[in-house]
Amino acid sequence: MVDFIVLRHVYLYFAANVRACSAFQKESPGASFVQIPISPYSFYLILESAVARNLLEIKAVKLSPTEPFTWASGLLSPIYCDNRVALSHPAARTFLKNCLAEKSQSFGDFDVVAGVATAGIPHGALLADVLNKPFIYVRSSAKDHGRRNQIEGELKPGQRVLVIEDLISTGGSCLVAVDALRDAGAEVVGVLAIFQYGFAKADQAFAEKGVPFKTLSNYHALVQEAVRSGYVSETDLNTLNKWRENPEAWGALYA
């Protein structure tokens, strides 16, 4: 299991190395040295692979290129993702919590963490706890009894909210949550999720709503990690990439 703190130390080490080498070059222009550059972008690429490897190890993500899964929508897919499995694995759970905390900094300041019901609730609560921020969650629709709330918890108008989801496919469920939060007077700084498939439909939906979204890992990083670890073969990689290009057409071959 990859330790997030170790990754962070690696990043800080290389960042410090770049600064030290740059200073040394200014002082001694003729001297030679080996500089190993790394940027925050490079760090997040490392993080994408590490998260993908963790999800594969705990079987939160399963790949089956020749015997596809059937999603609730009826779509046939070679991948099935259930990040709730991570909650049963303390090491993976802590790893993902710390990764969410690190990535959340890229959204700037925010006041409240909001989980999307239901799968985004536990991960959002874990993040709120480590950041020591208030937590709320958003239902897909208002209850039909009691207080008839769609948003559970205390939310004040004008507060800046970061929305947490476990998985983004088309983005529909979390954008419903975004609309509810905006209707309640909140300012949504963005959506952060553990994993995404990278569908163009999701990119378009978030762009239309004017909502930035980021994820810890994605389909491309996952299949690359699956090949590196021997989970699937190079031949399987071709099949997996074809699904990503056109899920409906790919699924029709197995229907």
N, C-alpha and C positions, 0 to 999 in steps of 0.2 A: 504493500500500500504506500503510495507516494505521500510524503509529509509536506503539507503546504508551507510550514515554517522553514523547512529546508529549502524549498523553492525560493521563498522570499529572501533567505540568506544568500542563495546563489545570485539572485538578481542584484542585491545590494553589493555583493562582492565585485561583480563585473562592472556595475555602475561606478563604484569607487575606483576600480582599475582604470576605467576610461578617464576619469577626472585626474588621477595621478599621472597617467601617461601624457595627457595633454599638458599638464603643468611642467612635467619633466622635459617635454619637447621644447617648450618656450625657453626653459633655462639652458638646455643643451641642444641647440638646433642640429648639430652634426651627429648626435648620438643615435644609435639604432635600438629599437625595442619592438616587442610584439604587443600590439594592442588588440584586445578582444572586445569589439563594440557590442553593446546590447542596449536596446531601447525598451521603454514600457510596452511598445507594440510587440517586440520580440518576447518579452516576458509573458504577455497574454497568449501568444502562440504556444509557448511552453505549457502554460496553464490549460489551454484547450486540450492538448494531448494528455496531460495528466488527469484531467477530469474524465475524459473519454476512457482512459485506461481503468480508472476507478469504477465507472459505471459498468464496464464490461466484466470486471473482476467480481463484482457483487451481483451480476446478472440483472441489474436494473434495466439494461438494454440487451436485447437478444436479436441476433441476426440469423436469418434463415433464407438464403438466396434461392433455394430450390423448392422449398415448401412454405410459401408465404402465409403471413398472418392476415386475418380479416379484421379491419378496424371497425369501430362502431358505425362509422359512416358507410360501411360496405366496401371501402377501398381495400384492395389486396396490396400487401406491403411486405418486403423482406426484412423489415425492422419493427420491433415493438419496444416501446420505451415506457417504463413505469418507475419514475424516480422516487416514489413512495417507499420502494424497497430499501433505499438508503437509510431510512429512519430506523430500520432494524439492525443496522451495522454501525456501531458507535464511532469507529475510526473514520468510515466514509462520511458519516453524518457530520462529524466535526470538521473534516476536510472541506466539504461543500459549504458549510456554514462560514468558515474562514475565507473561502474563495469568494463567496457572495459579499462578505464584508469588504474584501479588497476591491472587488469590481464596483461596488456601490459608490466608492469614492469618486469614480469618473462622472457621476451625475451631479457633483457639486453638493451644496448644502440642501438638506431636506429635514422636515420635522417629524414625519410619521412614516412608518412602514405599513403597507397594506397588502395582505395576502389575498389571492384570488381563490374563492371556494371551488373545490375543496382541497385540491392537491397543493395549491400555493400557500395554504394556511400554515402547516408546520414549518416549512422552510422560511416563510416570512417571520413567524414568531421567533425562530432561532436567530435570525438576523437581527431582529429588533432587540433581542436580549443581549447579544454581543455588542451592539452599538448603544445600548441603554437608551433606546427611543421607544415612544408609544407604538402600540400595534393595534391595527384594526383589520377586519376582513370584509370582503364584499361578495355577496351572493349573486347568482346569475339573475335573480329577480327578487322582489320584495316578498316576505312571508305573507301568507294569507290569514294569519292569526296573530294574537298578541299585539305587539307594537308595530307590526307590519314593516319591519326594518329590512332594507337591502344592505345597508352598511352597519356592521356590528362593532361597537366600540365608540370611543369619543373622538369626534372629528370637528374641528373648529373651522369656520370659513376663513379662507386665505392661507391655510396651512399648506406647506409643500410636501407632497406625498410621493414616495417611491413604491411602485407596484411590483410585487413578487409573484411570479408564476413558475411552475415546475417545468413546463414544456410548451413550446410555441410551434404550432403547425400552421394554421391559417391566421391565428391571432384573434379570432372571434371572441373567445371567452374573456380574455383580458381587456379587450377594447370595450366590452360591455361594462366591465368594472371601471375603466377609465371614464366612460360617459357618466356613470353613477357618481363618481367622485367629483367630477367637474360640476354636475348638477347640484351637488351639495356645497359648492363654493370652494372646493380645494383646487390647488394648482398641482397638476401631475408633472413631476420632473422627468418621468420615464418609466419604462418597464424593464425589469431584470429577471431573467429566467435561467434555469440550469442548462437547458438544451433546446436546440431548434433544428428543424429539417432543412431550413434554407429555402423554403418555397417563395417564389416571386410574389405569389398572392399575399403572403404575409407582409413582405416589404411594402407592397402597394397599399395595403390596408393601414399600416402604421403611418405611412407617409401622408395619406389622405386625412388622418386624424391629427397629424402634426405631433406625433408622439415618438420620441427616440426610444429604441429598445436595443438591449444588448443581452448576450448569453455567455455562460461560462464555456460552453463547448457547442459543437455543431456536427451535422452529418458528415461533412468532409473530413473533419479531424477524427471522427469516430471510425470511419471505414479505413482510413490510413493506419490508425492505431490497431485496428483489428487484423490487418494484413501483417503489420510488424510483429504482433504478438502470436501470429499463427492461428488466430481464431477463424479466419477465412483465408482462402487462397487468392492468388493473383487473378485467376479465372473468375472467382466469385466477385472480385473487385469490379470487373467489367459489368457484371450483372447488376451490382449494387449502384453503379454510376448511371446505368441506363434507367433504373427506376427513378433516380433523383431527377433526371432530365425530363421524364414524362411519366408520372405515376399511373395515370389512367390507362395509357396505352400499354404500359408494362403489365399492369394488372389484368388487362383483357387477354393476354397471352395465357394466363393461368385460370381464367374463369371457366 
